[in-house]
Amino acid sequence: MKTKKQPAQLAWAPNPTREIRVTTIGDRRALLENHTGLLEYSPECVRVRCRRGAACVCGQGLALREVRKDALIVTGLIEKVELEHDSSAG
C-alpha cells in the first residue's frame, strides 16, 4: 500500500529553544507544551508560565485533563488563548 507523503509546510516546525506551543482542537481542547509551571487554575482560566512570559487559556468549565512535567491538556469551552510577553525575559 502506498503512503502519502506529508507536505513540508504541514510538518511541525523544529522547536530547539523549547518555546511554548499551544495546539487547539476546535473549541473544546488545548494542548500546551513546553510550559514551566502552572500559575493559575480556575474554571475560567488556566495560566502557565513559559520561557518568555505566560500563556492563558480562557473559557468556561475548564479542567485539566492531563498534566505532565512540560505539557498539559485543558478541556472545556475554550473562548481564547492569550500569550503574555515578559519584556525582561528577553
mmCIF file as gemmi writes it, N, C-alpha and C atoms, coordinates in Angstrom:
data_model
loop_
_atom_site.group_PDB
_atom_site.id
_atom_site.type_symbol
_atom_site.label_atom_id
_atom_site.label_alt_id
_atom_site.label_comp_id
_atom_site.label_asym_id
_atom_site.label_entity_id
_atom_site.label_seq_id
_atom_site.pdbx_PDB_ins_code
_atom_site.Cartn_x
_atom_site.Cartn_y
_atom_site.Cartn_z
_atom_site.occupancy
_atom_site.B_iso_or_equiv
_atom_site.pdbx_formal_charge
_atom_site.auth_seq_id
_atom_site.auth_asym_id
_atom_site.pdbx_PDB_model_num
ATOM 1 N N . MET Axp A 1 ? 0.839 -1.18 0 1 0 ? 1 A 1
ATOM 2 C CA . MET Axp A 1 ? 0 0 0 1 0 ? 1 A 1
ATOM 3 C C . MET Axp A 1 ? 0.882 1.241 0 1 0 ? 1 A 1
ATOM 4 N N . LYS Axp A 2 ? 0.527 2.183 -0.834 1 0 ? 2 A 1
ATOM 5 C CA . LYS Axp A 2 ? 1.279 3.411 -0.97 1 0 ? 2 A 1
ATOM 6 C C . LYS Axp A 2 ? 0.861 4.401 0.118 1 0 ? 2 A 1
ATOM 7 N N . THR Axp A 3 ? 1.843 5.033 0.755 1 0 ? 3 A 1
ATOM 8 C CA . THR Axp A 3 ? 1.522 6.046 1.763 1 0 ? 3 A 1
ATOM 9 C C . THR Axp A 3 ? 1.746 7.422 1.164 1 0 ? 3 A 1
ATOM 10 N N . LYS Axp A 4 ? 0.922 8.357 1.583 1 0 ? 4 A 1
ATOM 11 C CA . LYS Axp A 4 ? 1.054 9.719 1.088 1 0 ? 4 A 1
ATOM 12 C C . LYS Axp A 4 ? 2.126 10.444 1.88 1 0 ? 4 A 1
ATOM 13 N N . LYS Axp A 5 ? 2.957 11.176 1.182 1 0 ? 5 A 1
ATOM 14 C CA . LYS Axp A 5 ? 3.993 11.955 1.841 1 0 ? 5 A 1
ATOM 15 C C . LYS Axp A 5 ? 3.39 13.283 2.296 1 0 ? 5 A 1
ATOM 16 N N . GLN Axp A 6 ? 3.679 13.639 3.533 1 0 ? 6 A 1
ATOM 17 C CA . GLN Axp A 6 ? 3.134 14.882 4.086 1 0 ? 6 A 1
ATOM 18 C C . GLN Axp A 6 ? 3.939 16.068 3.557 1 0 ? 6 A 1
ATOM 19 N N . PRO Axp A 7 ? 3.279 17.131 3.088 1 0 ? 7 A 1
ATOM 20 C CA . PRO Axp A 7 ? 3.997 18.313 2.629 1 0 ? 7 A 1
ATOM 21 C C . PRO Axp A 7 ? 4.813 18.933 3.771 1 0 ? 7 A 1
ATOM 22 N N . ALA Axp A 8 ? 5.964 19.469 3.447 1 0 ? 8 A 1
ATOM 23 C CA . ALA Axp A 8 ? 6.847 20.069 4.458 1 0 ? 8 A 1
ATOM 24 C C . ALA Axp A 8 ? 6.151 21.193 5.224 1 0 ? 8 A 1
ATOM 25 N N . GLN Axp A 9 ? 5.238 21.905 4.581 1 0 ? 9 A 1
ATOM 26 C CA . GLN Axp A 9 ? 4.533 23.007 5.236 1 0 ? 9 A 1
ATOM 27 C C . GLN Axp A 9 ? 3.664 22.52 6.389 1 0 ? 9 A 1
ATOM 28 N N . LEU Axp A 10 ? 3.241 21.256 6.367 1 0 ? 10 A 1
ATOM 29 C CA . LEU Axp A 10 ? 2.366 20.733 7.407 1 0 ? 10 A 1
ATOM 30 C C . LEU Axp A 10 ? 3.128 20.037 8.532 1 0 ? 10 A 1
ATOM 31 N N . ALA Axp A 11 ? 4.42 19.876 8.38 1 0 ? 11 A 1
ATOM 32 C CA . ALA Axp A 11 ? 5.22 19.231 9.424 1 0 ? 11 A 1
ATOM 33 C C . ALA Axp A 11 ? 5.431 20.212 10.569 1 0 ? 11 A 1
ATOM 34 N N . TRP Axp A 12 ? 5.592 19.675 11.784 1 0 ? 12 A 1
ATOM 35 C CA . TRP Axp A 12 ? 5.866 20.536 12.933 1 0 ? 12 A 1
ATOM 36 C C . TRP Axp A 12 ? 7.167 21.285 12.71 1 0 ? 12 A 1
ATOM 37 N N . ALA Axp A 13 ? 7.153 22.56 13.018 1 0 ? 13 A 1
ATOM 38 C CA . ALA Axp A 13 ? 8.377 23.347 12.953 1 0 ? 13 A 1
ATOM 39 C C . ALA Axp A 13 ? 9.292 22.903 14.09 1 0 ? 13 A 1
ATOM 40 N N . PRO Axp A 14 ? 10.599 22.85 13.827 1 0 ? 14 A 1
ATOM 41 C CA . PRO Axp A 14 ? 11.503 22.487 14.911 1 0 ? 14 A 1
ATOM 42 C C . PRO Axp A 14 ? 11.398 23.497 16.048 1 0 ? 14 A 1
ATOM 43 N N . ASN Axp A 15 ? 11.583 23.049 17.269 1 0 ? 15 A 1
ATOM 44 C CA . ASN Axp A 15 ? 11.424 23.915 18.433 1 0 ? 15 A 1
ATOM 45 C C . ASN Axp A 15 ? 12.601 23.709 19.391 1 0 ? 15 A 1
ATOM 46 N N . PRO Axp A 16 ? 13.836 23.987 18.922 1 0 ? 16 A 1
ATOM 47 C CA . PRO Axp A 16 ? 15.002 23.708 19.763 1 0 ? 16 A 1
ATOM 48 C C . PRO Axp A 16 ? 15.095 24.597 21 1 0 ? 16 A 1
ATOM 49 N N . THR Axp A 17 ? 14.467 25.766 20.983 1 0 ? 17 A 1
ATOM 50 C CA . THR Axp A 17 ? 14.554 26.674 22.137 1 0 ? 17 A 1
ATOM 51 C C . THR Axp A 17 ? 13.453 26.406 23.154 1 0 ? 17 A 1
ATOM 52 N N . ARG Axp A 18 ? 12.621 25.4 22.901 1 0 ? 18 A 1
ATOM 53 C CA . ARG Axp A 18 ? 11.57 24.993 23.844 1 0 ? 18 A 1
ATOM 54 C C . ARG Axp A 18 ? 10.57 26.117 24.12 1 0 ? 18 A 1
ATOM 55 N N . GLU Axp A 19 ? 10.204 26.857 23.079 1 0 ? 19 A 1
ATOM 56 C CA . GLU Axp A 19 ? 9.173 27.888 23.206 1 0 ? 19 A 1
ATOM 57 C C . GLU Axp A 19 ? 7.83 27.217 23.465 1 0 ? 19 A 1
ATOM 58 N N . ILE Axp A 20 ? 6.898 27.964 24.053 1 0 ? 20 A 1
ATOM 59 C CA . ILE Axp A 20 ? 5.558 27.44 24.305 1 0 ? 20 A 1
ATOM 60 C C . ILE Axp A 20 ? 4.904 27.086 22.971 1 0 ? 20 A 1
ATOM 61 N N . ARG Axp A 21 ? 4.217 25.968 22.942 1 0 ? 21 A 1
ATOM 62 C CA . ARG Axp A 21 ? 3.457 25.561 21.762 1 0 ? 21 A 1
ATOM 63 C C . ARG Axp A 21 ? 2.048 25.257 22.241 1 0 ? 21 A 1
ATOM 64 N N . VAL Axp A 22 ? 1.064 25.955 21.657 1 0 ? 22 A 1
ATOM 65 C CA . VAL Axp A 22 ? -0.332 25.755 22.023 1 0 ? 22 A 1
ATOM 66 C C . VAL Axp A 22 ? -1.059 25.22 20.795 1 0 ? 22 A 1
ATOM 67 N N . THR Axp A 23 ? -1.677 24.063 20.956 1 0 ? 23 A 1
ATOM 68 C CA . THR Axp A 23 ? -2.434 23.443 19.874 1 0 ? 23 A 1
ATOM 69 C C . THR Axp A 23 ? -3.87 23.296 20.353 1 0 ? 23 A 1
ATOM 70 N N . THR Axp A 24 ? -4.818 23.866 19.596 1 0 ? 24 A 1
ATOM 71 C CA . THR Axp A 24 ? -6.222 23.717 19.964 1 0 ? 24 A 1
ATOM 72 C C . THR Axp A 24 ? -6.895 22.755 18.996 1 0 ? 24 A 1
ATOM 73 N N . ILE Axp A 25 ? -7.825 22.003 19.527 1 0 ? 25 A 1
ATOM 74 C CA . ILE Axp A 25 ? -8.651 21.124 18.722 1 0 ? 25 A 1
ATOM 75 C C . ILE Axp A 25 ? -10.068 21.648 18.867 1 0 ? 25 A 1
ATOM 76 N N . GLY Axp A 26 ? -10.521 22.373 17.855 1 0 ? 26 A 1
ATOM 77 C CA . GLY Axp A 26 ? -11.826 23.019 17.936 1 0 ? 26 A 1
ATOM 78 C C . GLY Axp A 26 ? -11.848 23.995 19.096 1 0 ? 26 A 1
ATOM 79 N N . ASP Axp A 27 ? -12.988 24.072 19.785 1 0 ? 27 A 1
ATOM 80 C CA . ASP Axp A 27 ? -13.096 24.969 20.937 1 0 ? 27 A 1
ATOM 81 C C . ASP Axp A 27 ? -13.264 24.19 22.238 1 0 ? 27 A 1
ATOM 82 N N . ARG Axp A 28 ? -12.84 22.902 22.234 1 0 ? 28 A 1
ATOM 83 C CA . ARG Axp A 28 ? -13.06 22.054 23.404 1 0 ? 28 A 1
ATOM 84 C C . ARG Axp A 28 ? -11.79 21.461 24.022 1 0 ? 28 A 1
ATOM 85 N N . ARG Axp A 29 ? -10.64 21.622 23.378 1 0 ? 29 A 1
ATOM 86 C CA . ARG Axp A 29 ? -9.428 21.011 23.912 1 0 ? 29 A 1
ATOM 87 C C . ARG Axp A 29 ? -8.213 21.816 23.467 1 0 ? 29 A 1
ATOM 88 N N . ALA Axp A 30 ? -7.253 21.996 24.379 1 0 ? 30 A 1
ATOM 89 C CA . ALA Axp A 30 ? -5.996 22.674 24.056 1 0 ? 30 A 1
ATOM 90 C C . ALA Axp A 30 ? -4.839 21.913 24.69 1 0 ? 30 A 1
ATOM 91 N N . LEU Axp A 31 ? -3.786 21.752 23.934 1 0 ? 31 A 1
ATOM 92 C CA . LEU Axp A 31 ? -2.557 21.139 24.414 1 0 ? 31 A 1
ATOM 93 C C . LEU Axp A 31 ? -1.522 22.238 24.539 1 0 ? 31 A 1
ATOM 94 N N . LEU Axp A 32 ? -0.962 22.41 25.734 1 0 ? 32 A 1
ATOM 95 C CA . LEU Axp A 32 ? 0.088 23.397 25.971 1 0 ? 32 A 1
ATOM 96 C C . LEU Axp A 32 ? 1.377 22.641 26.256 1 0 ? 32 A 1
ATOM 97 N N . GLU Axp A 33 ? 2.357 22.817 25.387 1 0 ? 33 A 1
ATOM 98 C CA . GLU Axp A 33 ? 3.634 22.124 25.527 1 0 ? 33 A 1
ATOM 99 C C . GLU Axp A 33 ? 4.737 23.11 25.876 1 0 ? 33 A 1
ATOM 100 N N . ASN Axp A 34 ? 5.732 22.63 26.575 1 0 ? 34 A 1
ATOM 101 C CA . ASN Axp A 34 ? 6.927 23.397 26.944 1 0 ? 34 A 1
ATOM 102 C C . ASN Axp A 34 ? 6.648 24.483 27.971 1 0 ? 34 A 1
ATOM 103 N N . HIS Axp A 35 ? 5.639 24.303 28.816 1 0 ? 35 A 1
ATOM 104 C CA . HIS Axp A 35 ? 5.412 25.257 29.898 1 0 ? 35 A 1
ATOM 105 C C . HIS Axp A 35 ? 6.402 24.961 31.021 1 0 ? 35 A 1
ATOM 106 N N . THR Axp A 36 ? 6.56 25.923 31.931 1 0 ? 36 A 1
ATOM 107 C CA . THR Axp A 36 ? 7.497 25.723 33.046 1 0 ? 36 A 1
ATOM 108 C C . THR Axp A 36 ? 6.796 25.799 34.398 1 0 ? 36 A 1
ATOM 109 N N . GLY Axp A 37 ? 5.483 25.691 34.401 1 0 ? 37 A 1
ATOM 110 C CA . GLY Axp A 37 ? 4.755 25.655 35.665 1 0 ? 37 A 1
ATOM 111 C C . GLY Axp A 37 ? 3.376 26.256 35.562 1 0 ? 37 A 1
ATOM 112 N N . LEU Axp A 38 ? 2.49 25.794 36.414 1 0 ? 38 A 1
ATOM 113 C CA . LEU Axp A 38 ? 1.108 26.279 36.464 1 0 ? 38 A 1
ATOM 114 C C . LEU Axp A 38 ? 1.061 27.526 37.347 1 0 ? 38 A 1
ATOM 115 N N . LEU Axp A 39 ? 0.51 28.622 36.83 1 0 ? 39 A 1
ATOM 116 C CA . LEU Axp A 39 ? 0.4 29.872 37.578 1 0 ? 39 A 1
ATOM 117 C C . LEU Axp A 39 ? -0.989 30.084 38.161 1 0 ? 39 A 1
ATOM 118 N N . GLU Axp A 40 ? -2.014 29.69 37.405 1 0 ? 40 A 1
ATOM 119 C CA . GLU Axp A 40 ? -3.399 29.928 37.82 1 0 ? 40 A 1
ATOM 120 C C . GLU Axp A 40 ? -4.278 28.836 37.235 1 0 ? 40 A 1
ATOM 121 N N . TYR Axp A 41 ? -5.258 28.409 38.028 1 0 ? 41 A 1
ATOM 122 C CA . TYR Axp A 41 ? -6.173 27.384 37.548 1 0 ? 41 A 1
ATOM 123 C C . TYR Axp A 41 ? -7.552 27.64 38.13 1 0 ? 41 A 1
ATOM 124 N N . SER Axp A 42 ? -8.52 27.89 37.253 1 0 ? 42 A 1
ATOM 125 C CA . SER Axp A 42 ? -9.914 28.055 37.644 1 0 ? 42 A 1
ATOM 126 C C . SER Axp A 42 ? -10.773 27.577 36.478 1 0 ? 42 A 1
ATOM 127 N N . PRO Axp A 43 ? -12.097 27.466 36.677 1 0 ? 43 A 1
ATOM 128 C CA . PRO Axp A 43 ? -12.961 27.056 35.57 1 0 ? 43 A 1
ATOM 129 C C . PRO Axp A 43 ? -13.006 28.068 34.416 1 0 ? 43 A 1
ATOM 130 N N . GLU Axp A 44 ? -12.477 29.279 34.638 1 0 ? 44 A 1
ATOM 131 C CA . GLU Axp A 44 ? -12.478 30.313 33.596 1 0 ? 44 A 1
ATOM 132 C C . GLU Axp A 44 ? -11.099 30.585 33.011 1 0 ? 44 A 1
ATOM 133 N N . CYS Axp A 45 ? -10.024 30.161 33.687 1 0 ? 45 A 1
ATOM 134 C CA . CYS Axp A 45 ? -8.68 30.499 33.217 1 0 ? 45 A 1
ATOM 135 C C . CYS Axp A 45 ? -7.652 29.464 33.668 1 0 ? 45 A 1
ATOM 136 N N . VAL Axp A 46 ? -6.855 29.004 32.722 1 0 ? 46 A 1
ATOM 137 C CA . VAL Axp A 46 ? -5.687 28.182 33.035 1 0 ? 46 A 1
ATOM 138 C C . VAL Axp A 46 ? -4.493 28.958 32.497 1 0 ? 46 A 1
ATOM 139 N N . ARG Axp A 47 ? -3.601 29.329 33.395 1 0 ? 47 A 1
ATOM 140 C CA . ARG Axp A 47 ? -2.45 30.16 33.028 1 0 ? 47 A 1
ATOM 141 C C . ARG Axp A 47 ? -1.174 29.439 33.42 1 0 ? 47 A 1
ATOM 142 N N . VAL Axp A 48 ? -0.244 29.352 32.465 1 0 ? 48 A 1
ATOM 143 C CA . VAL Axp A 48 ? 1.025 28.675 32.711 1 0 ? 48 A 1
ATOM 144 C C . VAL Axp A 48 ? 2.186 29.612 32.421 1 0 ? 48 A 1
ATOM 145 N N . ARG Axp A 49 ? 3.266 29.391 33.143 1 0 ? 49 A 1
ATOM 146 C CA . ARG Axp A 49 ? 4.498 30.142 32.912 1 0 ? 49 A 1
ATOM 147 C C . ARG Axp A 49 ? 5.189 29.525 31.708 1 0 ? 49 A 1
ATOM 148 N N . CYS Axp A 50 ? 5.8 30.367 30.902 1 0 ? 50 A 1
ATOM 149 C CA . CYS Axp A 50 ? 6.596 29.873 29.788 1 0 ? 50 A 1
ATOM 150 C C . CYS Axp A 50 ? 7.865 30.711 29.681 1 0 ? 50 A 1
ATOM 151 N N . ARG Axp A 51 ? 8.722 30.329 28.796 1 0 ? 51 A 1
ATOM 152 C CA . ARG Axp A 51 ? 10.055 30.917 28.705 1 0 ? 51 A 1
ATOM 153 C C . ARG Axp A 51 ? 10.035 32.437 28.59 1 0 ? 51 A 1
ATOM 154 N N . ARG Axp A 52 ? 9.112 32.991 27.863 1 0 ? 52 A 1
ATOM 155 C CA . ARG Axp A 52 ? 9.083 34.442 27.632 1 0 ? 52 A 1
ATOM 156 C C . ARG Axp A 52 ? 7.864 35.131 28.222 1 0 ? 52 A 1
ATOM 157 N N . GLY Axp A 53 ? 7.279 34.563 29.267 1 0 ? 53 A 1
ATOM 158 C CA . GLY Axp A 53 ? 6.115 35.18 29.89 1 0 ? 53 A 1
ATOM 159 C C . GLY Axp A 53 ? 5.131 34.143 30.376 1 0 ? 53 A 1
ATOM 160 N N . ALA Axp A 54 ? 3.908 34.21 29.835 1 0 ? 54 A 1
ATOM 161 C CA . ALA Axp A 54 ? 2.865 33.274 30.251 1 0 ? 54 A 1
ATOM 162 C C . ALA Axp A 54 ? 1.914 33.03 29.089 1 0 ? 54 A 1
ATOM 163 N N . ALA Axp A 55 ? 1.177 31.931 29.19 1 0 ? 55 A 1
ATOM 164 C CA . ALA Axp A 55 ? 0.127 31.609 28.229 1 0 ? 55 A 1
ATOM 165 C C . ALA Axp A 55 ? -1.135 31.346 29.033 1 0 ? 55 A 1
ATOM 166 N N . CYS Axp A 56 ? -2.26 31.878 28.543 1 0 ? 56 A 1
ATOM 167 C CA . CYS Axp A 56 ? -3.517 31.752 29.27 1 0 ? 56 A 1
ATOM 168 C C . CYS Axp A 56 ? -4.597 31.214 28.332 1 0 ? 56 A 1
ATOM 169 N N . VAL Axp A 57 ? -5.27 30.173 28.785 1 0 ? 57 A 1
ATOM 170 C CA . VAL Axp A 57 ? -6.432 29.641 28.076 1 0 ? 57 A 1
ATOM 171 C C . VAL Axp A 57 ? -7.647 30.117 28.857 1 0 ? 57 A 1
ATOM 172 N N . CYS Axp A 58 ? -8.536 30.856 28.2 1 0 ? 58 A 1
ATOM 173 C CA . CYS Axp A 58 ? -9.721 31.41 28.856 1 0 ? 58 A 1
ATOM 174 C C . CYS Axp A 58 ? -10.975 30.751 28.283 1 0 ? 58 A 1
ATOM 175 N N . GLY Axp A 59 ? -11.978 30.574 29.147 1 0 ? 59 A 1
ATOM 176 C CA . GLY Axp A 59 ? -13.217 29.974 28.672 1 0 ? 59 A 1
ATOM 177 C C . GLY Axp A 59 ? -14.158 29.657 29.812 1 0 ? 59 A 1
ATOM 178 N N . GLN Axp A 60 ? -14.958 28.626 29.636 1 0 ? 60 A 1
ATOM 179 C CA . GLN Axp A 60 ? -15.959 28.224 30.627 1 0 ? 60 A 1
ATOM 180 C C . GLN Axp A 60 ? -15.828 26.725 30.908 1 0 ? 60 A 1
ATOM 181 N N . GLY Axp A 61 ? -15.932 26.359 32.173 1 0 ? 61 A 1
ATOM 182 C CA . GLY Axp A 61 ? -15.882 24.96 32.557 1 0 ? 61 A 1
ATOM 183 C C . GLY Axp A 61 ? -14.558 24.3 32.247 1 0 ? 61 A 1
ATOM 184 N N . LEU Axp A 62 ? -13.457 25.048 32.358 1 0 ? 62 A 1
ATOM 185 C CA . LEU Axp A 62 ? -12.152 24.5 32.024 1 0 ? 62 A 1
ATOM 186 C C . LEU Axp A 62 ? -11.687 23.508 33.092 1 0 ? 62 A 1
ATOM 187 N N . ALA Axp A 63 ? -11.024 22.468 32.636 1 0 ? 63 A 1
ATOM 188 C CA . ALA Axp A 63 ? -10.483 21.445 33.54 1 0 ? 63 A 1
ATOM 189 C C . ALA Axp A 63 ? -9.167 20.959 32.963 1 0 ? 63 A 1
ATOM 190 N N . LEU Axp A 64 ? -8.281 20.514 33.858 1 0 ? 64 A 1
ATOM 191 C CA . LEU Axp A 64 ? -7.021 19.909 33.429 1 0 ? 64 A 1
ATOM 192 C C . LEU Axp A 64 ? -7.266 18.426 33.193 1 0 ? 64 A 1
ATOM 193 N N . ARG Axp A 65 ? -7.149 18.012 31.966 1 0 ? 65 A 1
ATOM 194 C CA . ARG Axp A 65 ? -7.412 16.619 31.599 1 0 ? 65 A 1
ATOM 195 C C . ARG Axp A 65 ? -6.188 15.745 31.846 1 0 ? 65 A 1
ATOM 196 N N . GLU Axp A 66 ? -5.021 16.287 31.514 1 0 ? 66 A 1
ATOM 197 C CA . GLU Axp A 66 ? -3.769 15.552 31.71 1 0 ? 66 A 1
ATOM 198 C C . GLU Axp A 66 ? -2.686 16.558 32.033 1 0 ? 66 A 1
ATOM 199 N N . VAL Axp A 67 ? -1.851 16.228 33.009 1 0 ? 67 A 1
ATOM 200 C CA . VAL Axp A 67 ? -0.76 17.117 33.401 1 0 ? 67 A 1
ATOM 201 C C . VAL Axp A 67 ? 0.53 16.315 33.405 1 0 ? 67 A 1
ATOM 202 N N . ARG Axp A 68 ? 1.49 16.794 32.646 1 0 ? 68 A 1
ATOM 203 C CA . ARG Axp A 68 ? 2.827 16.204 32.633 1 0 ? 68 A 1
ATOM 204 C C . ARG Axp A 68 ? 3.833 17.289 32.982 1 0 ? 68 A 1
ATOM 205 N N . LYS Axp A 69 ? 5.078 16.91 33.13 1 0 ? 69 A 1
ATOM 206 C CA . LYS Axp A 69 ? 6.124 17.847 33.544 1 0 ? 69 A 1
ATOM 207 C C . LYS Axp A 69 ? 6.16 19.101 32.671 1 0 ? 69 A 1
ATOM 208 N N . ASP Axp A 70 ? 6.082 18.943 31.357 1 0 ? 70 A 1
ATOM 209 C CA . ASP Axp A 70 ? 6.194 20.103 30.473 1 0 ? 70 A 1
ATOM 210 C C . ASP Axp A 70 ? 5.026 20.241 29.5 1 0 ? 70 A 1
ATOM 211 N N . ALA Axp A 71 ? 3.929 19.544 29.761 1 0 ? 71 A 1
ATOM 212 C CA . ALA Axp A 71 ? 2.763 19.642 28.881 1 0 ? 71 A 1
ATOM 213 C C . ALA Axp A 71 ? 1.495 19.373 29.669 1 0 ? 71 A 1
ATOM 214 N N . LEU Axp A 72 ? 0.413 20.001 29.222 1 0 ? 72 A 1
ATOM 215 C CA . LEU Axp A 72 ? -0.884 19.72 29.838 1 0 ? 72 A 1
ATOM 216 C C . LEU Axp A 72 ? -1.99 19.888 28.813 1 0 ? 72 A 1
ATOM 217 N N . ILE Axp A 73 ? -3.111 19.216 29.088 1 0 ? 73 A 1
ATOM 218 C CA . ILE Axp A 73 ? -4.281 19.296 28.226 1 0 ? 73 A 1
ATOM 219 C C . ILE Axp A 73 ? -5.402 19.96 29.012 1 0 ? 73 A 1
ATOM 220 N N . VAL Axp A 74 ? -5.992 20.99 28.407 1 0 ? 74 A 1
ATOM 221 C CA . VAL Axp A 74 ? -7.118 21.714 29 1 0 ? 74 A 1
ATOM 222 C C . VAL Axp A 74 ? -8.359 21.372 28.198 1 0 ? 74 A 1
ATOM 223 N N . THR Axp A 75 ? -9.448 21.02 28.898 1 0 ? 75 A 1
ATOM 224 C CA . THR Axp A 75 ? -10.721 20.763 28.225 1 0 ? 75 A 1
ATOM 225 C C . THR Axp A 75 ? -11.764 21.731 28.763 1 0 ? 75 A 1
ATOM 226 N N . GLY Axp A 76 ? -12.854 21.875 28.038 1 0 ? 76 A 1
ATOM 227 C CA . GLY Axp A 76 ? -13.928 22.793 28.388 1 0 ? 76 A 1
ATOM 228 C C . GLY Axp A 76 ? -14.245 23.646 27.171 1 0 ? 76 A 1
ATOM 229 N N . LEU Axp A 77 ? -15.015 24.691 27.355 1 0 ? 77 A 1
ATOM 230 C CA . LEU Axp A 77 ? -15.329 25.599 26.258 1 0 ? 77 A 1
ATOM 231 C C . LEU Axp A 77 ? -14.241 26.663 26.192 1 0 ? 77 A 1
ATOM 232 N N . ILE Axp A 78 ? -13.369 26.57 25.202 1 0 ? 78 A 1
ATOM 233 C CA . ILE Axp A 78 ? -12.25 27.488 25.063 1 0 ? 78 A 1
ATOM 234 C C . ILE Axp A 78 ? -12.687 28.678 24.218 1 0 ? 78 A 1
ATOM 235 N N . GLU Axp A 79 ? -12.594 29.862 24.804 1 0 ? 79 A 1
ATOM 236 C CA . GLU Axp A 79 ? -13.007 31.084 24.113 1 0 ? 79 A 1
ATOM 237 C C . GLU Axp A 79 ? -11.83 31.843 23.526 1 0 ? 79 A 1
ATOM 238 N N . LYS Axp A 80 ? -10.671 31.786 24.207 1 0 ? 80 A 1
ATOM 239 C CA . LYS Axp A 80 ? -9.495 32.464 23.657 1 0 ? 80 A 1
ATOM 240 C C . LYS Axp A 80 ? -8.227 31.934 24.313 1 0 ? 80 A 1
ATOM 241 N N . VAL Axp A 81 ? -7.128 32.138 23.6 1 0 ? 81 A 1
ATOM 242 C CA . VAL Axp A 81 ? -5.795 31.815 24.096 1 0 ? 81 A 1
ATOM 243 C C . VAL Axp A 81 ? -4.973 33.087 23.993 1 0 ? 81 A 1
ATOM 244 N N . GLU Axp A 82 ? -4.337 33.464 25.086 1 0 ? 82 A 1
ATOM 245 C CA . GLU Axp A 82 ? -3.538 34.69 25.11 1 0 ? 82 A 1
ATOM 246 C C . GLU Axp A 82 ? -2.101 34.36 25.47 1 0 ? 82 A 1
ATOM 247 N N . LEU Axp A 83 ? -1.163 35.047 24.82 1 0 ? 83 A 1
ATOM 248 C CA . LEU Axp A 83 ? 0.241 34.953 25.174 1 0 ? 83 A 1
ATOM 249 C C . LEU Axp A 83 ? 0.628 36.282 25.819 1 0 ? 83 A 1
ATOM 250 N N . GLU Axp A 84 ? 1.151 36.206 27.02 1 0 ? 84 A 1
ATOM 251 C CA . GLU Axp A 84 ? 1.563 37.394 27.763 1 0 ? 84 A 1
ATOM 252 C C . GLU Axp A 84 ? 3.082 37.439 27.723 1 0 ? 84 A 1
ATOM 253 N N . HIS Axp A 85 ? 3.632 38.454 27.064 1 0 ? 85 A 1
ATOM 254 C CA . HIS Axp A 85 ? 5.079 38.561 26.896 1 0 ? 85 A 1
ATOM 255 C C . HIS Axp A 85 ? 5.69 39.333 28.046 1 0 ? 85 A 1
ATOM 256 N N . ASP Axp A 86 ? 6.779 38.801 28.556 1 0 ? 86 A 1
ATOM 257 C CA . ASP Axp A 86 ? 7.538 39.446 29.617 1 0 ? 86 A 1
ATOM 258 C C . ASP Axp A 86 ? 8.75 40.087 28.957 1 0 ? 86 A 1
ATOM 259 N N . SER Axp A 87 ? 8.766 41.425 28.892 1 0 ? 87 A 1
ATOM 260 C CA . SER Axp A 87 ? 9.834 42.126 28.195 1 0 ? 87 A 1
ATOM 261 C C . SER Axp A 87 ? 11.198 41.886 28.844 1 0 ? 87 A 1
ATOM 262 N N . SER Axp A 88 ? 11.243 41.561 30.135 1 0 ? 88 A 1
ATOM 263 C CA . SER Axp A 88 ? 12.526 41.314 30.803 1 0 ? 88 A 1
ATOM 264 C C . SER Axp A 88 ? 13.03 39.905 30.546 1 0 ? 88 A 1
ATOM 265 N N . ALA Axp A 89 ? 12.193 39.033 29.963 1 0 ? 89 A 1
ATOM 266 C CA . ALA Axp A 89 ? 12.588 37.647 29.716 1 0 ? 89 A 1
ATOM 267 C C . ALA Axp A 89 ? 13.44 37.499 28.46 1 0 ? 89 A 1
ATOM 268 N N . GLY Axp A 90 ? 13.574 38.561 27.684 1 0 ? 90 A 1
ATOM 269 C CA . GLY Axp A 90 ? 14.44 38.512 26.5 1 0 ? 90 A 1
ATOM 270 C C . GLY Axp A 90 ? 13.667 38.112 25.331 1 0 ? 90 A 1
